[in-house]
Amino acid sequence: MRNHGKILQHDVMLGRDNELAALVARVTAARRGDTGCAVLTAPSGLGKSVLLDSLLRTRVCRGMTVLRGHWGEAAGEAGAYSGLRTLFAATGTPAAHRKEADAGACHPAEFLPRPGGTQRFSLPSAYPVFRRLQGHALRLMAHRPLVLVLDDAHDCDEHSLRWLDFILRRAAGRPLLVLLARRSEARLRAPEAWAGLLAQPAVSVMNLGALGTDAVGSLAEQVFGRPVHPRLARDVAAVTGGNPRTVVRLLRELRRRGASPDESVARQAVELGARMAARSVRRVLARERAELRGAAAAVALLGPEPLKYIAVLADVDHATAEEAVTALHHAGALSPDGADVVHDSVRDALLEPLSVSQRAELHARAALLLSDAGSPAEQVARHLMELPQVGEPWMAAVLRDAAAWAEQRGAFSDAAGFLRRALEAEPDDTEVRLRLALAVTPTDPLAAAALFRAALVDVTDTTARARIAIQYAMACLTVPLPASYRAELLEALEAARDTLRNDSQTDVHLRDQVAAVLLLMGRRRTDTAGREPRGPVTAPHQVRTGLSDPLQTAALGALHDALSGHSRERAVREVRRVLAAAAPVQPLWLQIVAAATLALADETADAHAALDTVLRRTADEPTSWTRVVAMTTRSTLLRRDGAVFDATAVAREAIDTVGESGSDAWMRKARAVLASALVDQGEPQRAERLLDGVSRAGTSGSAIEDQLYLYARARARWAAGHPAQALRLLRECGSAQEAAGVVNPVVAPWWAEACLILAAMRRPADGREIAEQGAERARRWGTPRALGLAALARGVLTAGRAGVDLLAESVHHLSRSPAVAECARAEYALGRALLLHGDETTARDRLRRAASLAGGCGALTLAESAGNLLVSAGGRMQGATGTPPGGLLTTTELKVAGLAVSGASNRQIAQRLFVTVRTVESHLTNVYRKLGVRRRDGLVVALRALQGRSMQLPGASVLEGA
């Protein structure tokens, strides 16, 4: 029996508590006469033998007869019964030394065949031996329970395995337990015998996996003597492959170097673990023959499975390939499941003996081998990526297919890499260039713009140019394009608008898309033809670079409806159909378009869900431009629905993500949202300074951003005490909307704001025409927000009881919408009008509601104004005492409670809860990413990790409220 050192015995048990408990239960059952067998399987080095050592040291095994053998001790003769010979070797002495009285109880050595026998198994010939061995085992069990333990049982001979099967069937009801340990990656010497043994009901298999993060954390806590940071445990588990022996070595080396078990040492652990694994690999390879080193290099390229591919690639036999995999497992170079090496440093060590040309040749052979074997295109393409040239036609085809699969699962960075190499092989392929542009857009939209532009130059057909231009415009809509790029893009779109007719359904669909894109870019549609019904929305089956895709047709058509203020019902219906059928292959701007359409229709929950899809698919690329656009869109939604604090946090996060790498022009929308939120919070000067750094030059290609900028600038000017200048900016915003053809009244409701300013300037007559136009468009669009704003605009301009009635109508409509802040403004205007009308009691109630609503959503200026007017009218806020408002309630509870006591509708309260949960979830994901904490470890771990650290995280107010 092997002599295991003490270094791992206690440590490993911290990671095997569940397995040990299961084995103890089997031993307990065997003592009661429940005959059984447990087979422990695991890759080499994961502690099978040490777990058995620990089991045999437990109290439950005391007083039992334990026979333990290791097949490796019999490997020299490896004949029939070799496993049983080593198993029974310690049960007695040779016959010559036994007393005569013991002659009836022969030792197994007397009737087992001599070592070296190679006869095939035959039950008639083996039966006498089996019976005598059975008798010997029964005599042992007559005195005390019996445990038979065999290590490395994967190499066990057929005769020994057949006898174990034999005794298990005939010892039912007796105190017998058989424990077998075998390597999961090893080839079985007697597979048929194993199949028969495992078919027995008394036999169970226990798979020992790699140590997980929790188990590694327990080991680390014992080594360091105190709790460790979750990231350290996670990284140690990854770099060691969860191998207990390697984990302990690494942890003790870290402790020897004086490292502390906190987050800062995690990178050091990865680097040290990788170096240790690489050194181990070099030591192993240094003493091996050339054929095995070649097989190890093949493993580094292919991974250890299947072995036949490694053998072919390295030009060695199957046994050598298997030996190489086993050696790498022992060296700690492979993950427990053998899927890959544990670190790139280990891969480099395996490939170190090869020159650059030899590596390239090996990658080329690997690609051809895998391609001929029908392996997935991405697996083949990763080898082609390592070649200096991909000049052969089949290589370009594989790269295109690999990119398609990567696009299907949303891995656009991988797709971009494959397509770049394919474009090197086929530089004139416009299809590949367009797909590359779409794949590059999320991370580098300016590079994508150059690719789109090159594709436009290569194509002369008007229809084809229109399809390219639509993708170009939507992918780079918020990017500050050079003037020449923008001019060429508009030329292609306008040429298509003027050329496309009603000759085919395709042309009609394409013309709709062109019209929607021009609307977004600020170019009015000149034709007057009505929109024709679009085709059915179906899920795509392949990647398409043109916009013949019905999903994209429907999404852009719905957005056109929304911006033009047409049928709200049709826009919502179509965009929901799009979201239901959308697949990862679709460009991410499709989800953002859907979110914008739904937001205009006050379907905020669905809009946030669409943005969630974008944020999930870009989670691995936190600085992705598409992710930034999604965050900016979310901040716009939050601000529109009165979640001022949340909108501020998300807008700041978007701006911080871009940082100094992008110009101010890239963040015009986020800055406009943040400026409006600052105005709501009573900081108009800061809002104006924020907007001063944003150029109004129309370089981004988005007319909507220009309108939002003007709207935010006007609100800041009014709050700063300059109503005339604010009115001029609002009229300019209205002119920009008219020029672009954007007539939806809630895109940037300049008209309602202008009416409020004109009412404050006592110029109601100047605002009536604006109010009537806004009301007409609001009736056409039909959302409660639009109708409420229309009634508010008309109400502040109308004197007497008629004005009061209009303001009450405004409150009624807005209370049914997500627009909490706008509802608070309507309540304030109604309360003020009631005071002027002499109804002080009702006025105080309305002002109290306005203050509560405004304070709950973060509109502090409005809350203060409503509170001051309430006090002037002889009222006070409910619960106003010496105690700070809200007592011990959190920020979020105060917000929701403020809505509830103010008489807000259930819809508004539910909306606030939904928005808060969504925003908190988004910020927590960001916190976890920065801390290196997995989501399942929970907020408590993240907050503990923050203790004592001066980390400023975006959305801190949201976290505090949560």
N, C-alpha and C positions, 0 to 999 in steps of 0.2 A: 504494500500500500504506500502511496506517495506521502511524503512528509511535507505538508503545507506549512509555510511560515505563518507567524502570528500577525503579520502586518495587515492582513485583510480580514481576519476572522470576525472581529467585532464590527469593523467599519461596514462591511458588506451587508450585515444584517439590518442596518438602518435603511437599506434600500430594498430589502426582501422580506419585510414583516408579513405581508399578505401571503407570500409563497410559503414562508416558514409555518405560518399558522395552518395553512392547508395541509402541509405535510404532517404536522403534529396531529391534526385530526385523523389523517390516514393511519398513523401509528396507533393512536388510541383505539380506532376501530379494529385494527388488526389484533390488538391485545385481547379484545372481546371475542375474537373468533371470526371477524369479517375479513376473509382473505382478500388481498388486493395487490395491485401493482401500479406504480406511478412512474411515468417516463418523463424525465426533465430534458427539454431540448432548448438549445440556445447556441448562438455562434461562440467560437472560441474566446475565452477570456471574460465571459460575463458571469462567472462565479457559480457554475453548476456544482463543482466539487466542493467549493467552500460552503455553499448552502447545505450540502449533505453533511459536511463536517459539523456545522452548527446544529443541524438536526440531531445528529448522534450524540452531541454533548448535552442535549436537553434532558430534563428530569424524566420525561415520559419514556425515554429509551433505556433508562437504568433497569437492570435486571433482565434484559433481553439478550439473546444470543445474536451477535452481529457478525456476519461474514462479509468481508469487503474485498473486492478484487478490482484490479485495473487491467483492462485488456492489453494495454501497452506493454505490461510486463511479460506477456506471452507472445508479443509480436514477432519474436525471433523465430518461433516454430510455427505459429499461425495455422495450426492444423485443426482437425476435428477435436472438439471438446476443450480447446485451449482456453476459452472463457471460463468454463466450469473448473478447469484445473487451477487457474489462478484464484477463483472464487473460494474453492475448498482447500487451498494449500495450507491454511493456518488452523485447520480443525483437529489436527492430531499429529502423531509422530509416525515414522515408517513402521511397517509390520514387525520387523525384527526386534524392535524395542518394546513391543506391547506384551503384556502378560497373556498367558494361555487362556485365562478366563475371559478375555475379551475377544476370543477368536470368532465368536458369533456375530460380532459387530465390526465388520471389516471397515477400514478406512477407505474413503473414495479413491485414494491413490492406487489401491490394489486392483480395482476393477475398471478404472478408466484406461483407455488405450494409451500406449506410450506416445510421447510428443512426436510430432512430425507426420502423423497420419493424414492423408489427403483424400480418403475415401469419400464418395458422394453419400449424401444422407439417404438412408433407407430405414423405414420404421421397423421392419422385421429384425434387421441386424442391430438397430439401436435399442430395441425394446428391453432386452435383458439389462443393459446398462442403465436405462431410464428407471427400471423397477428398483434396482439396487440403490441408485441415488435417491429415489423416492423414499425408500425405507430408511436411509440414513437421515434424510431431512425430517421424517416423521419422528424418529427417535430424539432428534434435537428438540422438536416442538413439544415432545412429551414432557420435557423438563421446564422449558421456558419459551416464551414467544421468540420467533425467528425472523431476522431481517437479513435479506440478501441484497447487497449493494454492489453494483458493477459500473465502474466509470468507463468512459469512451466506448460505450456499448455499440456505437455505429460500426465499429470494426469487429464486432463479435461474430463468431462463426455460426453456421446454421445449426449444428448439433446442439450447441449450448442454448441457443434461442428456442429450439424445439423442446428441449427439456424444461425450460422455464414455463413454456406454454403447457406442457404436460403436467407439471407439478401444480400449477395454478388451477387446472381443471379438477385435479384429484385431491386437493387439500381444502376444498370448500368447508367452511365451518371451523377451520383450525387457525391458530394465531400465526399467520404468515404474511409478511409484506416484502415485496420485491421492488427495489428502487434502481432504475436504470438511467444513466446520464449519457446523452449523445449530442454531438455537434450537429446543429441544424443544417449547416452548409456542406457537410461531408456526405460523400456517396456511401450508401449502405452496402455492406459486404454481402448480406443475405436478405435482400428485399422481400422475397416471398415469405421467409420465416417471420420477418417483422410484420408483414400484412396479417398473417395468422394470429400473431400475438396481440396486435392492436385491435383485432376484431372481438376479443373477449370483453364481456361487460365489466369484468373486474379491473380492467386496465384503463387508466386515465392518462392523458397527456397534459403536461404543464409546460407552457412556453415561457421561458424567461426572456423578457425583452430588455432593452437597454434601460439603464437607470433614468428615470424622468427628472424633470427640474426639481420637484419636491424632494425626491430621494437624494439628489446631489446637494440640495440645500441642507438637508439633514447631515450629510457627511461633512459638508463645509462647516456647519455649526459646531460639530464635534471637533474638527481639526483646529478651528480658530477660537473655540471656546465662547462664542457669542453669535447672535443672529447675523445672517449675511444678506446683502442686497439681492433682490430677485434677479436682477440682470446678471450678476456674477454667477449665480447658480445656473441660469439659462445658458450663458455663453460657455461655461465649463462643460455642461452636458453636451453642447453642440460640438465643441472642438475635440472632445474625447470620445465622441460617439456613444456616451453613456457607459463606457467600459469601466467597471468598478476599479480594476487594478490601475488603470491610467488616471482615473479621477483622483484617487488617493495620492498617487505620485505627484500630480500637478498641484493639488491643494497643499500638500506638505512642502513642496518647493516654494510656493507662494508665501507660505508662513515663514519659511526659513529666510526668505528675502525681506521679511518685515512688512509685507503688504497687509493692508487693512481690508476687511471683507465688505467694502462698500462699492458703489457704482464706479468710482474712479479706477478701480483695479480690474474691471471687467475686460477692458482692451488689453491690459497687460497679461491677463489670463489667457486670452485668445492667442496672442503673439507667442507667449511662452509655450502653451500647449501645442501650437503648430510647430514650433521649433523642436520640441521634444519628440513629436511624432515624426518629423522629417529626419531627425538624427537616428531614431530607431529604424526608420526605413533604410537609411544609408548603411547602418551597421548590418542589417539583414542582407541587403543586396551585396555588400562587400564580400561576404563569405559564400555567396551562391555562384553557381556556374552561369555562363553566358546565356544559355537557353532560358533559365528561369528569370534572369534580369530582363530579357526581351519580353517574356510573358508578363512581367510586372509593368513594363512600359505599356503594353497593350491594355492591361487592366486600367491604367491611368487614363487612357483614351476612351475605353468602352465601358468601364465599370466591370465588375466580376461576372456578370451574367449576360448572355449565356456563355458557358465555358467553351463551347465549340467555336464561337466567333473569336474568342481570345486565342485559341489554339491556331486557327487559320491565320489570323492577323500576325501573330508572332512566329508562325511557321514552326510550331512545336506540337508534340502529341498532347492528347487530352490529359494524361496524368501530370505532365509538367505544368499545364495551365492550372489544374486543380491545386497542385503544390504551391504555385505562386500565390493563388488566392489565400490559401491557408497561412502561408508565411506573412502575408500582408495583414491578415486578421490578427495574428499573434503580435505583430509590430504595432498594432493600434492605428494602422493607416486607413482602415475602412470603417464605415459606419456599421452598426450591428446588423442591419439587414443586407449589407453588402451592396447597397445601391450606388454608392459613390465613395470617394476618398473624403476624409473628414475636413480637409482644408486645402486651399490652393497651394500652400507651401509644400504639402505632402505630394501633391501632383507634380510640382516642379522638381522635387527630389527624385521622383520616379522617372521623370523624363530627362533628368540632368545629364546622363551619359550620352544622350543623342545630340547631334549637331542640328543646326537650324534646317538644313536640307533634309536630314533624316527624319526630323519631326514632320516636315511638310509632306514627305513621301508617305509616312505612316498615316497621317490624316487623310491623304488622298486614297490610300488603300482601304482605310476604315470606311470612308464615305462610299466607295464603290461596293465594298462588302455588304454594308448595311442596306444600300439601295437595292442590290440584287436579292437580298433576303426579304425585301418588302417592309423594312422598318419604317416608322413614321418619318415624314419628310423633315420635321424639325430636328430629329435626332441626326439625320444625314447632313442637314444643312449646317449644323454646328461644327462639323468637321470641315466642310467647305469654307467656312468663315476663317479658318486658320491657314488657308492656302494663299500664296502670293498672287495667284491669278486663277480665275474661274472661266477659262476660255472655252470649255467644251459645252455644246448645246444642252446636254442632259443636266449639267450643273446648274445652269440658269433656270431650267424648268423646276428642279428640286427646290431652289431658293424661292421661286414664286409660290410653289405649293406650301412651303414652310411658312412663308409670310401670310398666306391665306389662313392657315390654321391659327397662327398667332393673332391675327385680326379677329377670328371667330371668338377667341377667349379674351379679347380686349387687351392683349399684351402688345400695344402699339410700338413700344420701344424695341422689342424683339423683332417685330415686323419691319421696322425701319432699317434695322441692321441687315436683315436678309435682302431687302429690296435694294439697298445701296450696292451690295455685291452683285445682285442680278443686273442692275443698271450698268455696272462696269462691263459686264459681259455683253449687254445689248443696249448701248447708249442711245439708240434711236427708238426705243420702245416707249411710246407715249403712255400706254396703259400702266407700265411699271412706274413711270415718273409720277403719274397722278396718284397711284396707290402710295408711293413714297411720300408725296406731299401730305396726304391725309394722315399717314402714320406719324409724320414729323410734327404736325400741327400742335398736338397737346404740349410738347416740350419746347419747340422752337418755331413759333409761327412766322417769324421773318424768313427763316430758311425755307419754310413751306411756301411762302409767297413767291420766292425766287423760282421754286420748282413749278408752281402753278403758272407763273409768267412764261417760263420756257415752254410749257405744254401749250399755252395759247399761241405762242409764236409758231409752233410746229403744225398747228391745225388751221385749215382755211375754211372748212365747212361751217356755216353759220350755226346750225343746230348743235354740232359737236362743240363749237366754241362756247355756246350758251351753257351747255351742261358743265363744261370746265369752269366757266366764269361763276356759275352758281355755287359750286363747291368752293371755289377760290374766295368768293365774297363771304360765305357763311363761316368758313374756317378762319378767316382773318378779319372778321367784322370789327373787332375792337382793337386791332393792331394799327399803330401809326404807320401807314404805308407811305412810301415815297410818292411824290406827286405824279411821277411818270407811271408808276404801277397803278395808281388809282385811276388815272385817265384811261389807260389801256383796258382796265377792268370795266369801267363804265361804258366804254365804246363797244365792247363785246356784248354787254347786256342790252344796251339800247339798240344795237343792230339787230339782236334777236327779237326784241320787243316790236320793232318796226317790220320785221320780215315774217315772223311766224303768223300763220293764218289758222282758219278752222278746217284745214284740209284733213286732219287726222286727230284722233284722240290724243296721240302723243304730243302733237304740236299744241293742243289746247292745254294739256297739263304743264308742258314746258313754259308756255306763256304765263300761266298762273304763277309758276315759281319765279320767273324773271320779274314779274310785277311785284311779288312780295319782297324780293331782294332789293329792288330799286326803292321800294317804300322804306325799307330799313336804312338804305344808304342816303335817303333824302332826295330821290328823283321821283317826281310824280308820274304815275301811269297815264299815258296820253290817250290810249284807246278807250272807247266807251262800251265795248262789247261786254255783255254780261258774262259772269262766270258760269261755266257749264259744269254739270255734275262730273265728279272724278270717279275713277274706277274703284273697285273694291280694294280694301287694305288687306294684304296677305303678308305672311312672314317670308323673308328672303331665304333663298337656298344657297346663294353664293355671293361672293364679294362683287360689288358693282361700283364702278367709279362714276358712272353717269347718274343723273337724277331721274332715270326712268323708273327707279325704285318707287313703288306706290306709297311706301311709308313716308319717304321724304317729300313726295308730292303732297300728301295729305297734311303733313306737319306744316310745310310752308304755306299751303292754302289756308289752313286754320289760322296761322299767324297773320296772314293778309286780311282775313275776315276780321280779326280782332283789332288790328291797327286801323283798319278802315271803318271800324264801328259798325260792321254788318252784323249778321245773325250770331248772337252769343251762343245760342243753343247748338248751331251747326259747328261752330269752332270748338266748343267743348266736346261735343260728340266725336268729332274726327280725331282730335288730339288724344282722347282717351283710347280710341281704337289703335292709334299709333303706339302708345305706351304699352298697351296690352300685347302687341305683336312684335315690339322692338327686340332685337337680338344684339349681342356684343359686337357683331360685325358692323353695326350702324355707327356712323361718326357720332362723337359725343355731343356735338352741337345740336343734334336732334333732340336730346333730352332737355337742353337749355331752352330751345325754341318752345318745346312743349310747356316747360315751367313758366316761361314768359306769357304764353297764351292763357294758361290757367290762372295766373295771377291777375291778369286784366279782367278775367271773368269772376274773380273773387273765390275761386276754387283753390284756396291756399294750401290745404292739406295735400292735395294731389300735386300741386306745384312743388312743395317741399319734398315729396316722395321722388319726383323726377330728378331733383337736384341731389338727393341722396344717392341715386344710381351713379351719377357722375362722380361724386366724392368717393364712393366705394371703389369705382374702377380706376381712380387715380390715387388711391391711398398709398401705393408704393412709390409714387413720385410726388412728394408734398410740394415741390416748387413748380409743378406742371402749370403752364399757362391756362389750360382748360380748367384745371382745378381752381385757379384764381378767378376765372370768369364765373365759375359756379358759385364760389363764395361771395363774389360781388353781387350776383343775382340774388342770392339768399339775403344779403344785407338789405337789398332794395325791397324785397318782400317783407322783411321784418319791419323796416321803417314805414312802409305803406300801411301795415297793420297795427302800428302804434307800439311795437316792441322796441322802444328807442334805445334802451341800454343794450339789448341784445344786438340790434343793428349796428350800434357803435362798435361793439366788440368784434363782430364778424368783419366789418369794413376795415377796422384796424389790422386784423389778422391778415386780410387779403393784401393790404398795403405793405405790411411787414414782410410778407412772403416774397413779394417782388423786390423789396429793399432797394438798394442802390443799383441793382443790375438792370432795371428798366427805367425809362424816362417817365416824367410826370404824365405825359400824354397817354401812357398805357393805363393809368389809374384814374382817368377822369370820372368815370362812373362811381367808383368807390369813394373818391374824394367828395363827389357831389352828395352821395348818401351820408357820408360822415358829416359834411357841413350842415345838411338839413337836421341831422340828429343833434348837432351842437347848438343850432338855433333853438330847437325844442328844449334844450337843457339850459337855455339862458346865456349862451356864450356866442353871440353873433360876431364879435371881433375875431375870436379864434376861427370861426367859420370862414370869415372873409380872408384871413391870412392863409388858411388852407387852400382856398380857391384861387388866391393870387398866384400860386405856383403852377396853375394849370392853364395851358394855352387854349384859346378858343379856336385855334386854327383847325380846319376840318380835315385833319390828317388821319383820323381813326377809321373813317369810312362809315361811322354809325351816326345817323341823324338823331336817333333816340338819345344817345349820350349828350349830344349838343343841347337838346331840349332840356334834359335833366340838369345839365350844368347851368343853363339860364334860369331855370326854375329855382335851383338852390341859391344861386347868386341873388336873385330877387328877394327871396325870403330873408336872406342875411341882411340885405340893404334895408328892408322894412324894419326888421328887428333892431337894427342899429340906429333907427330914427330918420331914415331917408325915404319916405314913401314915394315921392315923385320919381326918384331914380329906380326904385323897385318896380313901379308901374311901367316905366319905360322898358325895363328888362323883361317883364312879363309879356308886354305887347310884342317884343321881339321874339319871345318864345312862341307866341301864337302865330306870328308870321312864318316862323320856321316850320311849324306844324302844317300850316296851310300849304306852304311851298312843297313840302314833302308828301302831302296827301294823307297825313296822319290825323284823322278826325275823331278817334276814340277819345271821349271826354276825360278818361281817368289815366291816360298815359303820363301826362304832366299837366295836372289841372290848373293851368295858369289862369284860366278864365274865372274860376271860383276865387282864387287868391286875389285877382284884380278887383273883383266885386267887393271883397272885404276891405281892401285898401281904399277904394272909392267911397265906400260907406263911411269909413273912418275919416276921410277927408271932406265928408259932407258934400259929395258930388254924386248923389244917387242917379241922377238923370244920365250921367256919362256911362253908367254901368249897365243900364237896362238892356241895351241891345246885346251886349256881351252875355248877360245872364240868359236872355231868351235863346240865343244861339246855343249856349251850353245846355240849356234845358231840353232843347229839341234833340241834340245829339245824345243826351242822357236817356231820353225816352226811347230812342232807337236802340241803344245798347242795353238798357234795361236792368242793370245790376242795382241792388240796394245802395251801393256806394255812389254810383253815378246819380241816381235819383235823389239821394240825400244831399249830395253836393249842389245839385241844381236847386233844390228847395232852399238850401242855406244861402246860396248866392242871391236868389230872388228875395228871400226873407230879410236879409240885412239892408236891402235897397228899398224895401217897402215899409211905409210908416203905418202906425195904427194897428188895429186888430188883425187886418189882413196879413201884415208882416209877422205878427205873433203866430198866426195859424200856419204860415209857411215854415217858420222855424220849428214849430211842433211837428210838422210833417217831416222836416229834415231829421229831427231826432228819431222819429218812428222808423224811417228808412235806414239810417246809419246804425241803429241799435240791432238791426238784422244782418249787418255786414261785419266783416272782420276789422273794419276801420275804427278802432277804438279811439285813437287820438282825434279823428275827425268828428266822432260822436261827442267827445268831450267839448270840442269847439262849438258844435251845434247846441249843446246844453248850456254852455256859457252865453252864447248869443241869445238863446231863448230866455235865460234868466235875466240878462240885462234888459231885453225888450219888455219883459213882464214888470220889471222895476219901473221903467219909464211909463208903462201903462197903468201903474198903481197897484198891481197885484203883488204885494211884498211877500206874503206868505208862500205862494207858489214859487215866486222868484228865488227865495232863499233855498227852497228844496232843490230847484234846478241848479243853482250855483254850487250847492253842496255836492250834488252828483257830478258836476263838471270838475270840481277840485279833486274828488276821489278818483274819477276815471283818469284824469290827466296825471295825477301823482302816481297812480298804479302803473301806468305805461311809460313813465319817465319824461313826460312833457312838463317839465318843472316850471317853465315860464307861465304856461297856461294855468297850471295848478295854483301858482302864486297869485296870478291875476284874479282867478275865480275866488280864492280865499279872501283876498283883500276886499273884493266887491261884496262878498258875503258878510264880512265884518261891518262894512259900511252900511249894509242893509239891516244891521241889527242881529245878525245870526252868528253862529259859531259852528265849527266842525264837530261832529258827534265824537264823544269820547275825549275831547280836548281837556286834558288835565296837566298836572306837572310832569307826568310820565311821558317820555318820548313816544311819538306815534308808533303804534304797533307793538309796544312792549317787547316781548321776547321773540316775536315773529321774525322769520328770515325775510330776506328781500323778496324772494319769489312768493312767499305766503302773503306778504304785504300787497304785492301786485294783484294776486288773485282775490284776496279779501277786499281790496279797494274796488275791484270790479263788482264783487258781489254786493257790497253794501251800497253801491251807487245805483243799483237797480239794473246793471248790465244784463243782457240776455244770456241765456244758457249757451247759445252759440258763441258769443264773445268770450265767455269764461272758458269754454272748452277749447276755443281757438288759442287763447293765451297759454293754457296748459300745454297744448300740442306744440306751440312754438317754443316754449321754454324747454320742453323735453328734447326737441330736435336740436336746439342750440346747445344745450348742455352736453348732449351726446357728441356733437361735432367738436366741442372744445375739449371734452375728455379724451377723445381720440387723439387730438393734438398733444394733450398733456402726456398721455401714455407713450406716444411716439418720441417725444423729447426726453422722457425719463428712461426709455428702454423697457417699459413695463408692459406685459401682456394685458389685454383687456380683461381676461378672466381673473387676474390677480386683484382687480377691484380698485375702487377709488381710495379705499383706506390705505393701501400700499402706496399709491401715488402721493397722497397727502403726507404720509410719513416720510417719504423720500424728499419731500419739499421742506420738511422742518429744518430750520437752521440755515436755509439757503435763500439768498436774495435773488430769486428767479422771478422776473416779471413776465407773466404769461398773458397772451391776449384773452380777453373775456374773463378777467379775474372777477368782475362783478357778477357774472353769470354763475361761476363756480361758487362764489360766496352764497349766492341765493339758493343754490342747489343743496 
